[in-house]
Amino acid sequence: MSWKTVRIYPIDSMLFRDGRPFGMELGAQAAVSMPIPTPSTTAGFLRTLIGNLKGVDWEAVRNGYSEECVKGPLLQLNEQYVFPAPADAVVFRQKRGQQPCSQSHEASSEGEAQATPAEEPIEVVPLRPYILKGGQGCCMPHYDCGLQPLMLTSPNRDKPVSGYDFWDWDALRGWLLDKPPGKLHKISSPPAERRVHVAINEATLTSEESLLYTVEYRSYELHDMKQQRAYCWSILAQVSTDLSRVQGAGGLGGERRLAYVEQLDNSAWLTCPDELKNALKGTKRVRMYLATPALFTCGWEPGWLKKEQRNGNCALIGSPPCAPEVELKLVAAAVPRRLAVSGWSLKKVGPKPVKWCAPAGSVYFFEVVEGDPGVLAEKCWLESVSDGKEQNGRAENGDRAREAGFGLALWGVWNCDEGG
């Protein structure tokens, strides 16, 4: 078994339905699509494709098929990596008359797709842990363990600017180095395409009266006629398989809409840059950025963190599953609203129970207790930090979340002198 890097090109518009109810009930008559497939959707698609290439008899192996390990999905726009915006960054429009600062950037076109009129420059303000002073307190979970709230490092009373849903790799790389991004492009999610359908009466094969519903798809190809430019989104993943070549077409996401897979050289997979490796060596403070949604038994909190008494104080301390020699203490966390993940089980023939994920873009602030954090760049770069059988208590199939690519992490540094 060896790792193969593949790129998935969605040919049709895609449906990656979120966890909201979809049925005939009032208020549930719209299927809303996420911009990116979940790791389990990507893993299921690749595993099915590989099984078909091998000629697997699915009925014969329904309860005993050995599933391949998958890492992904990572998103690319015109073959350049883009990532969900980090949750510890807030984008504001710079006020008129304000002197440009090192964190100001020229607003670019939406999704690098549609040209917009010249806009005022923007300012990216980081969120950093705030040390509460005498008399101050908060009702955060695990406040007794020294968990700190996050606050802006500079005051700004304006409303944040929308549309910066994704960051390109150059901007995110600088952010992981605790530097302001040199230029932040306005990259929105793949455009939504809404279609209205009508229910069909199975007996008469005619439309049912008053039964309209809406389905939202995501278009992964966009042609801007004004700028005479084309924009193509694609999905990258790695899969561990004994096949010499993984290539072909298959059904991806809801309604099994057509997508094509091509195999790339493994050099196309994102590796940790040398500047980040050097920054992580010997540092005392690291950040964990989730490139894909993570499944933790404790919701937003990694299950590999445990309450311990250190120097007379309670703290959340643990080691990521990919680097047990490094011990980290959680200081703060920037986690957006939870993500619902479900699916359809072919073994039990029915819907899978809903699982709640810490979404991609979540950022966790740690202090290094023991070990060299440089190991994180070597062993934990784009490796899963989701909980496994050690945390969820399931000896069998307890590592399925990790094997499907949930919780792939990027690592960076942070400076406590820039507290909120």
C-alpha positions, 0 to 999 in steps of 0.5 A, a space after each residue: 500500500 502506498 499513498 497516491 495523490 489524486 485530483 477530483 474535477 466535478 463535471 456536473 454542479 455538485 450537491 453536498 447537502 448540509 445537516 438541515 432537515 429536508 422533507 415535506 414539512 414546512 420550512 424544510 423544503 430546501 436542500 442547502 449545499 455546503 461549498 466543500 464535501 465532507 471528508 467522509 463524502 470524499 473518502 466514500 467516493 474514492 473508495 467506491 471508485 477504487 473498488 470498481 477499478 478492482 472489480 469488487 463484488 459489492 454485494 459479496 463484500 458488503 460487510 467485510 470490505 477493507 477500506 482505504 485510508 484517505 486524506 482530504 479534501 483540500 480545495 484548489 482554485 485554478 490549481 492553487 491551494 485555497 483554505 477556509 478562512 482561519 477563525 482567528 482572523 477578522 477582516 474589516 474595511 479600513 476607514 477613510 483617512 486612516 493611515 495604511 498599516 502593515 495589515 492593509 491589503 487591496 481588495 481583489 475580485 470575488 473568488 478571484 472570479 468576478 471583477 468589482 469596482 475599486 474598494 477601500 483597502 481592508 485590515 486583517 485583525 488577529 484574535 489572540 488570547 486575552 489574560 483576564 485581570 483582577 476582578 474580570 471573569 467569564 463563563 467559558 467552558 474550562 475556565 477553571 483550567 486557565 482557558 482564556 477568551 479571545 479578543 481583537 489585538 486592535 480596537 475596531 467597532 466596524 462590522 466585519 467584511 464578508 466574502 473572504 471565505 477562503 484564503 490562498 496558501 500564500 496568505 495562510 502561510 504568512 498567517 501561520 507564521 504570525 505575520 499579516 498576509 501580504 495580499 488577501 484576495 476576496 475568495 468566496 465559496 463556489 457559486 450556488 445554483 438554486 433550482 426549483 422542482 415539483 414533486 411527482 405523483 407516483 400513481 399518475 406521474 403528474 406533478 403534485 399540487 403545491 409541492 414545490 421544493 428547492 435544491 441548491 447545487 455548487 458550480 465548480 466551473 465559472 466563466 467570467 465573460 467580462 474579464 474573459 477568464 475561466 475559474 475552475 475549482 477542484 478537490 485534492 486528496 490522498 488515498 492509500 491503495 495498492 493500485 498502480 493508478 487511480 483514475 476514472 469517473 464516478 458519482 460524487 455527493 448527493 444524486 451521484 453527480 458526475 466527477 472525474 479523478 486523475 492521479 498526480 505526482 505526490 509532489 503536488 501534495 502540500 508540504 510544510 515549508 522550511 520557514 514554518 519548520 524553522 519557526 516551530 523548532 524551539 518555540 513555546 507557543 503553537 497554533 493548530 489550524 484545522 484544514 478539514 472538519 474534525 470529529 472529537 468526542 467532546 464536541 469542540 474539544 479534542 479528546 486527547 486533552 485531559 484535565 491535569 494539575 500542574 504547579 497547583 493549577 488545573 490545565 488541559 494537557 495532552 499530545 496529538 495522536 501523531 506526535 505523542 512525544 510533544 505535550 501541549 497545554 490548551 490556552 484558547 480556541 477559535 471555533 466557528 459554529 459546529 458542522 453536522 455530518 451524517 450519511 446513509 449506511 449500506 450495512 444497516 440500510 438506513 441513515 447514519 446518526 448525526 455527528 457534530 464536527 469542529 469545522 475547518 478553519 478552527 484554530 487552537 492555541 497551545 503552549 508547549 509543556 514538553 518536547 520539541 514542537 518541530 516534530 509537529 512539522 515533521 509528523 503532524 503536517 496534514 495528519 489527522 488530530 481527530 479522536 480515535 479508539 483511545 478516546 471514543 472507547 470503540 476498539 473496532 472501527 474506532 479510527 474511522 474518522 482519522 482514516 477518512 481524513 477528518 481533522 487534518 491539521 496545519 501548524 503555526 506559531 503565535 505571539 502572546 505579546 499581541 494579546 487582545 
